[in-house]
């Protein structure tokens, strides 16, 4: 259940019996021909779809992340690491104060992974709380499904091309893009990154069938739901 569909009294009532919640985090950054908001759209939707039958509150997605390497693509917004960690601390402290003790953070952007170390630090201070980071796109079952469809899957390629991340009137290129030099990319500044990746797709096809994508989505939702339900 989206927190937007609840009032504070309903949240308080639910917390008497269940201290779980979900916090999706994403990014606003280039995704080739797809929406700049791919990461936040997918993180929020997989969270909401997974939590809905459980009645677990899903908070609004954090729309900005850590993505300095895409700074030269217009529309990209990047937070500094220290800013992002401070933001996450404030969010966790607010949730804790409300009474939430089991918090699943569903991440849609690999650049946000510095939060993992911070979560361990925070739980050292809030020892009755649990925070789990779930990178939905490369979680074991979901990533295995991606690999079964097509191992050539990367940033801004087919694996992020869902009906809800496409833009009206924008056509995808035909064929597959050659793989970028990842080792070189890691040592590049934003201007060099833009030069190397071109349109933004790192490698692989730009699109696959809706049938394949919806089946992949179902796996991601089920895997996310299983984490909300158990393992705390």
Phi and psi in degrees as a GROMACS rama.xvg file:
@    title "Ramachandran Plot"
@    xaxis  label "Phi"
@    yaxis  label "Psi"
@TYPE xy
-69.6404  137.335  UNK-2
-61.9592  -23.5084  UNK-3
-64.9113  -19.4032  UNK-4
-99.7542  15.4658  UNK-5
-127.576  155.867  UNK-6
-106.984  174.157  UNK-7
-65.21  -30.4998  UNK-8
-69.424  -36.4122  UNK-9
-67.6836  -37.7701  UNK-10
-64.7146  -44.4511  UNK-11
-60.834  -42.5672  UNK-12
-61.786  -42.9817  UNK-13
-66.6695  -36.6918  UNK-14
-65.6951  -16.7511  UNK-15
-66.6321  -25.7434  UNK-16
-118.247  -17.2339  UNK-17
-152.067  120.762  UNK-18
-104.209  23.7076  UNK-19
-92.0958  149.64  UNK-20
-154.184  168.136  UNK-21
-125.295  134.57  UNK-22
-123.99  106.172  UNK-23
-80.3202  141.633  UNK-24
-129.581  142.443  UNK-25
-140.927  -143.44  UNK-26
-164.194  153.849  UNK-27
-114.388  104.83  UNK-28
-157.274  166.349  UNK-29
-61.3608  138.424  UNK-30
-137.817  50.55  UNK-31
53.8647  -120.469  UNK-32
-87.8879  -1.61695  UNK-33
-89.9706  174.089  UNK-34
-58.3861  145.35  UNK-35
-62.7443  -17.3736  UNK-36
-103.226  21.659  UNK-37
-48.7803  -51.3722  UNK-38
-63.7555  -38.3594  UNK-39
-77.9892  -35.2558  UNK-40
-60.763  -47.0508  UNK-41
-71.5054  -40.8124  UNK-42
-62.9804  -42.576  UNK-43
-70.2212  -41.7897  UNK-44
-69.8701  -43.0072  UNK-45
-64.8901  -34.4077  UNK-46
-64.5985  -49.5185  UNK-47
-65.6442  -42.7695  UNK-48
-64.5864  -38.8198  UNK-49
-71.9126  -39.258  UNK-50
-84.1019  -21.7852  UNK-51
-52.6139  -52.3641  UNK-52
-68.8673  -14.0571  UNK-53
-92.9349  -15.0495  UNK-54
72.1922  14.6489  UNK-55
-81.2064  130.66  UNK-56
-64.6945  137.336  UNK-57
-115.252  119.777  UNK-58
-80.3145  160.9  UNK-59
-57.2514  144.473  UNK-60
-66.5341  142.527  UNK-61
-78.6796  112.981  UNK-62
-81.7984  -15.2959  UNK-63
-115.017  147.938  UNK-64
-139.729  -160.51  UNK-65
-100.452  105.427  UNK-66
-148.737  55.0753  UNK-67
-65.6866  -27.2759  UNK-68
-67.1477  -19.5571  UNK-69
-100.632  16.7345  UNK-70
-59.6405  -26.6861  UNK-71
-87.2  4.18267  UNK-72
-96.5828  114.735  UNK-73
-55.1912  137.621  UNK-74
99.9739  -16.7524  UNK-75
-73.198  136.734  UNK-76
-123.689  123.629  UNK-77
-122.648  134.981  UNK-78
-96.8142  149.036  UNK-79
-68.7806  152.186  UNK-80
-56.354  -45.3167  UNK-81
-66.1172  -33.5868  UNK-82
-65.5635  -43.9161  UNK-83
-65.4136  -43.7832  UNK-84
-65.8245  -36.9016  UNK-85
-64.4936  -40.0892  UNK-86
-61.8909  -47.062  UNK-87
-63.858  -36.1909  UNK-88
-63.0017  -44.2779  UNK-89
-62.9631  -39.5535  UNK-90
-64.3287  -48.2317  UNK-91
-62.6112  -41.5833  UNK-92
-63.8459  -37.9091  UNK-93
-66.1435  -43.2541  UNK-94
-63.985  -41.3911  UNK-95
-62.4221  -43.844  UNK-96
-61.6192  -35.0316  UNK-97
-68.8762  -27.2504  UNK-98
122.007  0.82176  UNK-99
-74.9793  133.578  UNK-100
-123.801  -17.3668  UNK-101
-121.191  108.661  UNK-102
-122.012  116.947  UNK-103
-97.4603  118.094  UNK-104
-98.0444  112.391  UNK-105
-96.3837  111.73  UNK-106
-99.7362  132.365  UNK-107
-107.471  6.5315  UNK-108
-142.409  120.178  UNK-109
-59.8069  -29.7311  UNK-110
-65.7751  -14.5762  UNK-111
-83.7326  0.470807  UNK-112
-61.0802  -18.5704  UNK-113
-56.6592  -16.894  UNK-114
-66.5107  -22.0638  UNK-115
-60.0205  -46.3596  UNK-116
-64.0793  -37.4688  UNK-117
-65.3568  -38.5933  UNK-118
-60.2131  -40.8465  UNK-119
-62.0871  -41.884  UNK-120
-62.9926  -43.9753  UNK-121
-64.2881  -41.4629  UNK-122
-67.3755  -21.3817  UNK-123
-67.6303  -25.6997  UNK-124
-93.3597  -34.4155  UNK-125
-111.164  77.6392  UNK-126
-74.1912  -10.6841  UNK-127
-96.4341  8.03293  UNK-128
-111.241  155.993  UNK-129
-131.36  130.888  UNK-130
-124.376  130.198  UNK-131
-120.375  133.787  UNK-132
-98.5182  125.234  UNK-133
-122.017  103.61  UNK-134
-79.3931  95.6989  UNK-135
-60.6234  -36.3691  UNK-136
-74.613  -26.2884  UNK-137
-120.404  21.9037  UNK-138
-64.1824  153.895  UNK-139
-50.0464  -52.5427  UNK-140
-69.3481  -40.348  UNK-141
-67.4343  -44.4939  UNK-142
-65.9148  -37.1973  UNK-143
-62.018  -37.6815  UNK-144
-65.4934  -43.4024  UNK-145
-56.3449  -47.3067  UNK-146
-65.0616  -33.1448  UNK-147
-67.6062  -34.9724  UNK-148
-72.04  -52.1533  UNK-149
-169.704  112.291  UNK-150
-63.0032  -21.6693  UNK-151
-82.421  81.523  UNK-152
-134.941  134.049  UNK-153
-157.389  -175.296  UNK-154
-56.2666  128.458  UNK-155
67.0206  13.5736  UNK-156
-93.1594  -164.971  UNK-157
-54.5258  -31.6982  UNK-158
-68.2718  -11.67  UNK-159
-111.398  7.01051  UNK-160
-96.8684  87.2087  UNK-161
-108.336  162.965  UNK-162
-53.5331  -29.0541  UNK-163
-93.3437  3.47679  UNK-164
-115.131  -2.41817  UNK-165
-82.431  159.412  UNK-166
-112.531  135.655  UNK-167
-58.9858  134.071  UNK-168
80.0976  0.0640791  UNK-169
-101.639  120.236  UNK-170
-95.0601  140.501  UNK-171
-81.5562  144.151  UNK-172
-62.4819  154.167  UNK-173
-82.2833  155.411  UNK-174
79.2142  -175.72  UNK-175
-110.378  146.737  UNK-176
-91.4237  138.909  UNK-177
-63.8296  154.658  UNK-178
-68.5453  140.9  UNK-179
-79.4123  165.517  UNK-180
-84.5008  96.3989  UNK-181
-64.4179  -37.8501  UNK-182
-63.3631  -42.6591  UNK-183
-66.6597  -38.4571  UNK-184
-61.0085  -37.9865  UNK-185
-66.0622  -19.9337  UNK-186
-103.778  13.8113  UNK-187
-104.73  148.119  UNK-188
-82.7875  171.676  UNK-189
-56.2776  -38.6471  UNK-190
-65.1515  -40.075  UNK-191
-69.5556  -35.7247  UNK-192
-61.3462  -46.1703  UNK-193
-61.3941  -41.3243  UNK-194
-62.5125  -40.0174  UNK-195
-76.9968  -37.2688  UNK-196
-94.3518  -10.4392  UNK-197
62.8498  -111.91  UNK-198
-72.92  -14.9081  UNK-199
119.15  -24.1399  UNK-200
-70.4134  129.458  UNK-201
-78.1045  -39.0777  UNK-202
179.758  158.722  UNK-203
102.949  179.262  UNK-204
-63.0939  155.537  UNK-205
-87.371  -23.3304  UNK-206
-154.542  151.562  UNK-207
-132.292  179.316  UNK-208
-67.3201  151.924  UNK-209
-61.6888  -34.0721  UNK-210
-59.1525  -45.4978  UNK-211
-65.8612  -41.2777  UNK-212
-69.8999  -37.3951  UNK-213
-70.6602  -34.0517  UNK-214
-66.9305  -40.0233  UNK-215
-62.4311  -42.5922  UNK-216
-61.9008  -40.9969  UNK-217
-60.5459  -40.1255  UNK-218
-62.4167  -44.3949  UNK-219
-63.0411  -40.8345  UNK-220
-65.5852  -45.1613  UNK-221
-63.3633  -40.2792  UNK-222
-66.5547  -39.9024  UNK-223
-66.062  -42.3516  UNK-224
-61.859  -39.1924  UNK-225
-62.0903  -35.4573  UNK-226
-70.9092  -35.163  UNK-227
-65.6066  -36.9206  UNK-228
-77.4989  -36.1386  UNK-229
-143.277  173.268  UNK-230
87.1536  9.61402  UNK-231
